[in-house]
């Protein structure tokens, strides 16, 4: 199969240098206090926006989760599950509208922080570019992200409520978008920014340590995390997405956004100093 031209490798008045691409996903857990409804971490967001704005080695595609702005409503209205008899179709539609509005409040805060930091964000909401079927991605149009990159912008998208051919609407995770971008853009890395320093060793008694290399065996040993509301699979879902990205030949790392400079290091270095990484596998 012929290789696709890299996004942004265009000619004309808006052509920009063809720097490598990095996809950065800011998790809802680091941007918000996930156990509290619509509670932003403004200082953390401002610092992470500065770290993104200061990147000179890559073109950035930025994704973010919903955190306390979207997950509680998604769980309350069952938007990551098939419709059931306990809720009417009207109630599900109403819930989808509420969650969509809440997530956009966070999205506007992210855009404003990036502008204040000197970046050039360009909003790309996937609700108008994606469709699911029974909670699984059926179609996604990433051309708007290509065009934003080619124009010198930082495309910014987010986990959202999207149309669903069977359920009416369902949750499209930003992690799923990251996997699709790894396939489409062939970035040299995807960095997941969370509120933990990495993936902790599964099943260990007592003091746990961060697993540096994320393998299929590590994923298999992880159990679904109880506790905080999460409509997108928690840390196990994150590792599944990272392994899928690695199988596409792209390095994927999970780092802490609460550690000053960790994101900058992950974009500047090979990712060996912070976090947990699923290493790119050769696609033969």
N, C-alpha and C positions, 0 to 999 in steps of 0.2 A: 504494500500500500504506500503511495507517495506521501512524503512528509509534508505536513501543513506548514505554510510560512508562519514564522513567529508573529504574534499579535504586535501591532505597532510598527512593523517593518514596511511602512508605506512611504511613498514619495509625495511631494507636493508641499504646499505652504505650512502644513501642520506636522510634517515629519519630524521625529525626535530621534536622538541617538538610540540604537538598539541595545540597551542595557538588558541584562538578564532580569527575569521576572521573579518576584517572591510573593507568595500569597500569605497574608497574615490574617488569622482569625482571632479576634478579641472575644474571649468567652464572656457570657453573661455573668458568670460567677466572679469575674474580676472587675467588671464595669459596674456591677450593682451588688447590693447585699441580697443575695438570692432568696433568703428566707423571709425577707421583708418586702412588702409590695411597693414597687416603684421607688426604691431607695437607691439613688445613684451614688457612686464613689467619685465625686468631682475631681479630687486631687489626683487620683490614680488615672482617671481618664485624660486629664490634661497632660500628665507626664508621658503616658503612652502615645498620645497624639504628637507630642514633641519628638519622641523617639522615631516615630514614623516620618514626620516632616523632615528630620535631619538625615534621612537615608540618602546617600549619593551613589551607592553601588548597585542598586536595583530599581526597577520600576515596581511599584507596590500595587497589588490588588487587595483591598481590605474588606474583610467580612466581620460581622459581629453577631453575637447571640442576643437572646431576649432577656435572660436573667429574670430578675424580679418584676420586670415590666410585662413579660409575656408568658412565662412558664406557669404561674399560678392560675391564670385564666385558661390556658390550654388544658391544664389538668382538670380544672373545675368543669369545663364544658366538654371534656373528653375528645378534644380535637385530634389527638394522635391515635385514637381508637375508632373502630367502626361505630356507626350510630346504633343505639340500642333502644329498647322500649321505655327506658326510664326518662328519656328526654325527647321532646317533640322536635320535628324538623325545624320548626320556627325558633325554638330555643337554641338549637345548634347554630342556625344562621345568625341569630343575635349574638351568640358567644363568639363566633368568628369575627363579626364586625367589631366587637369590644376589644378582642385580642389584637386585631389588626391596628386599631387606633392606638392602643397602649404601646405596641412595639415601635410605632412611628414616632412616638414621643422620645423614646430612647434614641432612635435613629437620628432625629434632628439634633439631639445633644451631642452625638458623636460627630456629625457633620460640623457643628459649630466649634467643637474643640479642635478639629483638624484645621478649620479656617483660621482660628485664633493662633494656632501653632505655625501658620505659614504654609500649610499644605494646600493642594488644589483638589479637594474631594468632588466627586461627581456621583450623585445618588443613582443606583440601579436597583429598584425594587423588583424582586423576583415574582411577586404576585401577578404581574402583568406579562411575565416571560416564562412561566413554568406551569406545568399541570401534572397532577399525580393521579394514580389509580389505586384505590384501596390503601392509601398511605405510603405508596412507593412512587418514586419519581418516574413519570412516563415521558415527559418532554421538557426540555429546557433550552431556551434561546440565549446563548452567551454572546451574540454579536454586539449588543450594547456595551459589554465590558471591553471587547476588542476595540470598538470605536473610541471609547473613553481613553484607553491606553494610548491609542494612536494620536489622540488630540493633546496628550501631555497631562491628562488628569489622573487622579487616584480614584479608580472606580470603587464605590462603597456599596456593598449589598449586605443582606442580613437574613437570618432565619425568620420565616414569615408564615402566615396562613395563605394557602394557595388553593385554586380550584382543584377539586377531585372528581374524576369522572363517575365514580360510584358513590362516594360518601358525601358529595357536595362540596366539602372543603376539608383540608387536613394540613398538618404541620410539615413544612419543608425545612429541615434543619440546615443551618449554615455549614455544618460538617459535611452534609451531602453535597452542598454547593462546592465546597473545597475539593471533594473528590472529582467532581465534574471539571473543575478548573484545572486540576492536575492533568487530566486527560487532554483537555483542549489546549491549554497554554504551554504545557511542558515547562513549568517553572523549575528553577534549580532547588527550591525548597518551599515547604509549606510549614508555617510556624503557628501552632495553637498556643494561645496565651491564656493561662488559667490562674486560679488563686492558690495553686499548689505547685511545689517545685518540680513535679514530674509525676510519673505513675509509681505508686508505692508497690513494693513486692507483695504479691497476693498470698494470703493464707499464712503469713509469718506471725508467730507469737511474739508478744513483747514489742520492742522498738523496731519499726520497719525502716527499710531503706528505699531510696529511689532506684528503680530499674533503669539502667542506661540504655539498654538495647531492647526494643520491643519486638518480640518474636511471636509467631503463632502460638507457641506454648504459653507465653505470658498471657496472651489474650484468652486462651482456653481456661486458664486458672482464675481469671477474674470473675467475680460474682456481681450481679446487678446491685448497685449501691442503694441502700434504703435511706430514708431521711428526707432531704430537701426535694421539693417538687421538681421533676425534670421530665419534660415531654419528649426528650431526644436521646435517651439511652444512657445518660451519665458517663462515667469514665470508661465503661466498657464499650459504649457506642463510639466514644472518641478514639479508643485504640483500634476498633474495627475500621474506622475511617482512615486512620493513619496507616494501617497495614494495607488497605486498599490503595492508598496513594503510593506506598512503597512498591507495590506490585506494578504500578504504572511507571516505575523508574525514577521516582522523585523522593528525595529525603523529606521526612515529616517529623517534626519535633513538638513536644509539649513542654512549655517552660512556665515559670511564674511571672506574672505581670506585677506582682507585689514587690519584686526584687528590682531595685533601681538599675537600669542598664542591661538587664537580661535580654530584652528584646533587641536592643542595639547589637549585643554580642551575637545573638542567634542569626542576625542578618549579616553581620560583618565576618564572622568566623564560620567554621564548619559545624558548629553546634556541639562540639565535644565538651564544652565547659559547663553547660547548664542543661538540666532537664533530661527527658527521656526521648529517644529517637528511634523511629522505624527507618532503617536504612534502605535506600533505593535498591531494587532488584533489577538485574538485567532483563530486558524484554527481548527474549530470543524467539 
